[in-house]
Amino acid sequence: MKKDARFIPKLIAFIFLLVMAIIWVVPLAWGIVTSFKSEAEVATVGFKFLPVQWVTTNYTELLFNNAATPLLRWFMNSMIIAVSQTVLVLVVVSLAAFAYSRLKFRGRNAMFVFLMATMMFPSVVNLIPLYKIIDTFGWVNNYLAAIVPGAAAVFNIFLVRQFMVNIPIEFDEAARIDGAGDFKIFYKVILPLLRPVLMVVALFTFTAAWNDFLWPSIVFNDIEMMPITPGLQLLQGMYQAQPAHLMAGALVAIVPTFILYLFAQKYFLQSMALSSGVKG
């Protein structure tokens, strides 16, 4: 009887998860097979899941034979921006978290509370002043316009700081007895212990930078400098009646984040635990 009582909830959960997986997988699978169909087949054959003839012309035309929508160039732009911003964020966030959790200076707690309060404002509020700053620096149509503004993400500072608070202060004191200064303590003692949370921050940052649409659409108007996500909007205008080309472009855009997820699944699971269960 007890066994049956446990079996029914598990069966319901399994069926629910299976249905949700099908809802998510079917559109993705349809997009993949559509990208390997010819435009003529999409227009004339009607709904048929698998292609009558598998073709790769949609990919070759987008990647190598189209100066109007340089998808390969957009891909490289996104890679440069996402990787550079991830590295910059890891440096800034880890140092800021170290200062807020380990260094003692006047007004530290008040500054941290004020920093947390900025999370209450929607990011769209900052678009106009941020663009004015970028324009003043002459960074419009420059990689720096997309890399620098996201360097000090408040939530990432909070996440790393809360993780760092749980590292025993005795490690710092032992290092100071051996003659280590603040920077050496950070680099030699604290930083190696931050690897799990920094991996989480890196995954968050890379994914957000790669998928960002609004801000790159504002600061980039040169088609050669545009990242791939806003570039897909131009792709839609260029291939409005060519769904196979659009599907090919969309699949190229998701390749890096898909590969990242395959090789870092455990860190994505850690990110869920850290973001929902951080301790004060």
BELHUSUL-V410372 format. One record per residue. N is the residue number from 1. RES is the residue in one letter. OMEGA is omega in degrees with one decimal (none if undefined). Layout:
# BELHUSUL-V410372
N | RES | OMEGA
N | RES | OMEGA
This chain:
# BELHUSUL-V410372
1 | M | 178.4
2 | K | 179.1
3 | K | 178.2
4 | D | 179.6
5 | A | 177.1
6 | R | -175.5
7 | F | -175.0
8 | I | 176.7
9 | P | 178.2
10 | K | 178.3
11 | L | 178.7
12 | I | 179.0
13 | A | 179.2
14 | F | -179.9
15 | I | 179.6
16 | F | -179.9
17 | L | 178.1
18 | L | 178.5
19 | V | 179.0
20 | M | 178.2
21 | A | 178.7
22 | I | 179.2
23 | I | -179.0
24 | W | -172.0
25 | V | -174.8
26 | V | 177.6
27 | P | 178.3
28 | L | 178.6
29 | A | 178.0
30 | W | 178.0
31 | G | -179.7
32 | I | -177.6
33 | V | 178.3
34 | T | -179.8
35 | S | 178.3
36 | F | 174.2
37 | K | 172.0
38 | S | 179.6
39 | E | 179.0
40 | A | 179.3
41 | E | 179.3
42 | V | -175.2
43 | A | -170.5
44 | T | -173.5
45 | V | -176.0
46 | G | -176.2
47 | F | 174.1
48 | K | -169.3
49 | F | -178.8
50 | L | 179.6
51 | P | 171.1
52 | V | 176.9
53 | Q | -179.8
54 | W | 179.8
55 | V | 176.9
56 | T | -177.0
57 | T | 179.1
58 | N | -179.6
59 | Y | -178.0
60 | T | 179.0
61 | E | -179.0
62 | L | -172.8
63 | L | -169.4
64 | F | -170.5
65 | N | -177.5
66 | N | 178.9
67 | A | -177.8
68 | A | 177.9
69 | T | -175.7
70 | P | -174.5
71 | L | -179.8
72 | L | 176.5
73 | R | 177.3
74 | W | 179.3
75 | F | 179.6
76 | M | 176.4
77 | N | 179.2
78 | S | -180.0
79 | M | 179.0
80 | I | -177.8
81 | I | -175.9
82 | A | -179.7
83 | V | -179.1
84 | S | 179.7
85 | Q | 179.0
86 | T | 179.2
87 | V | -179.9
88 | L | 179.3
89 | V | -180.0
90 | L | 179.2
91 | V | -175.7
92 | V | -175.2
93 | V | -178.6
94 | S | 178.4
95 | L | 179.4
96 | A | 179.2
97 | A | 177.2
98 | F | 179.7
99 | A | -176.7
100 | Y | -176.7
101 | S | -172.7
102 | R | -176.9
103 | L | 178.7
104 | K | 177.1
105 | F | -175.0
106 | R | 177.2
107 | G | -177.1
108 | R | -178.0
109 | N | 178.5
110 | A | 178.1
111 | M | -179.5
112 | F | 177.2
113 | V | 177.9
114 | F | 178.0
115 | L | 178.2
116 | M | -179.3
117 | A | 179.3
118 | T | 178.2
119 | M | -179.3
120 | M | -177.8
121 | F | 177.4
122 | P | -175.7
123 | S | -178.6
124 | V | 178.9
125 | V | -175.7
126 | N | -171.2
127 | L | -176.4
128 | I | 177.8
129 | P | 179.3
130 | L | 177.9
131 | Y | 177.6
132 | K | 179.0
133 | I | -179.6
134 | I | 179.4
135 | D | 178.6
136 | T | 178.6
137 | F | -178.2
138 | G | -176.2
139 | W | 177.1
140 | V | -174.1
141 | N | 177.1
142 | N | 180.0
143 | Y | -177.4
144 | L | -179.8
145 | A | 179.9
146 | A | -175.3
147 | I | -170.0
148 | V | -175.3
149 | P | -179.2
150 | G | -172.6
151 | A | -174.7
152 | A | 178.7
153 | A | -172.4
154 | V | -178.6
155 | F | 178.8
156 | N | 176.1
157 | I | 178.4
158 | F | -177.0
159 | L | -178.2
160 | V | 179.3
161 | R | 179.3
162 | Q | 175.8
163 | F | -176.6
164 | M | 179.3
165 | V | -177.8
166 | N | 174.6
167 | I | -175.4
168 | P | 179.7
169 | I | 178.9
170 | E | 176.7
171 | F | 179.2
172 | D | -177.0
173 | E | 177.6
174 | A | 178.7
175 | A | 178.5
176 | R | 176.9
177 | I | 178.4
178 | D | 175.4
179 | G | -179.5
180 | A | 174.8
181 | G | -176.7
182 | D | -176.9
183 | F | 179.6
184 | K | 176.3
185 | I | 179.1
186 | F | -172.8
187 | Y | -173.1
188 | K | -172.9
189 | V | -171.5
190 | I | -173.1
191 | L | 177.8
192 | P | 180.0
193 | L | -177.6
194 | L | -173.5
195 | R | -178.7
196 | P | -176.8
197 | V | 178.0
198 | L | 173.9
199 | M | 177.4
200 | V | 178.8
201 | V | 179.3
202 | A | 179.0
203 | L | 177.1
204 | F | -173.2
205 | T | -179.4
206 | F | -179.3
207 | T | -180.0
208 | A | -179.8
209 | A | -179.4
210 | W | -175.1
211 | N | -176.7
212 | D | -177.8
213 | F | -170.0
214 | L | -175.5
215 | W | 175.2
216 | P | 177.8
217 | S | -179.0
218 | I | -171.3
219 | V | 177.7
220 | F | 171.2
221 | N | 173.4
222 | D | -174.6
223 | I | -179.2
224 | E | -177.4
225 | M | -171.9
226 | M | 172.0
227 | P | -170.7
228 | I | -176.7
229 | T | 173.1
230 | P | 177.5
231 | G | 178.3
232 | L | 176.2
233 | Q | 175.6
234 | L | 177.9
235 | L | 178.6
236 | Q | 177.2
237 | G | -178.5
238 | M | -176.0
239 | Y | -174.1
240 | Q | -177.8
241 | A | -179.2
242 | Q | -175.8
243 | P | -180.0
244 | A | 176.7
245 | H | 179.7
246 | L | 178.9
247 | M | 178.1
248 | A | 178.7
249 | G | 179.5
250 | A | -179.6
251 | L | 175.4
252 | V | -176.8
253 | A | -176.0
254 | I | -176.3
255 | V | -177.2
256 | P | -179.0
257 | T | 177.3
258 | F | 177.9
259 | I | 178.3
260 | L | 179.5
261 | Y | -178.7
262 | L | -175.6
263 | F | -176.7
264 | A | -177.8
265 | Q | -176.9
266 | K | 178.8
267 | Y | 173.6
268 | F | 177.4
269 | L | 175.9
270 | Q | -179.6
271 | S | 177.1
272 | M | 179.8
273 | A | -177.1
274 | L | -175.8
275 | S | -177.9
276 | S | -174.8
277 | G | 178.1
278 | V | -179.1
279 | K | 178.1
280 | G | none
